[in-house]
Amino acid sequence: MSEAQETGLLDLVLEAHGGREQWSRATTVRARLHMVGPTWTALGQAKTFAGVDVAVEVHEQRTVFTGFTGPGIRGVYTPDRVAIEDEGGAVLRERHAPRESFPVRGDDTRWDSLHALYFGGYGMWNYLTTPYLLTVSGVRTEELEPWQADGDRWRRLRVTFPPHIATHSTEQVFSYDESGLLRRLDYAPYVMGSRQAVHRTEAHRTASGLVFPTHRYVLPVEDGRTGPEPVIIVDFSDITVEFSQEPQSSRGEQ
């Protein structure tokens, strides 16, 4: 299933988050999402993700938000198409090749709801399928030298994603504590103009044997310095996981 470069750290991380076998049988992760912050306000999408239900398919890049932009409305994400539908499945708005609509530039930059759906869709798929995501075909991992942060020693993976996986940036660095739990990501999201960001993760919780960080926040980086206040805050609650009887083959490449 995987062409990822295996490392001792990746094995530790998979075990710390529930184990490779358990992840391979997971089919769908569902949660309540509350995502807010100054970035969303500035983009004109302050309430878009402030209390929606989200479901991600573990083995294919598909995310569905229920209550997206209003009651009875859902947002459906795949890498090649985003769509807003009513509860009967009728398409209200859609956009093909959504990544090509980024980055939106200008001092008065605003996103429409389909921009937000694309970003939220791939972002939640990435967040709720990690670390299993790192085993998908074409993903390359390399362990870097550990570093000290906040009095702790963190081990790091440099991850290079193939073009078929929609994510923040091709290269990202994942940092883990000694137990193998995810604590930080460093990346430069293309949809945000490739500006460097630091993403912290906390409040790890177990759902059906899998471990998820349930509180995340993003700090901006300016002139090499990390800002003190979060610009995006992500909270998950009520996480549930559905499983198949047999391990599934990942279709992240689709």
Order of alpha helices (4+ residues) and beta strands (2+ residues): alpha-alpha-beta-alpha-beta-beta-beta-beta-beta-alpha-beta-beta-beta-beta-beta-beta-beta-beta
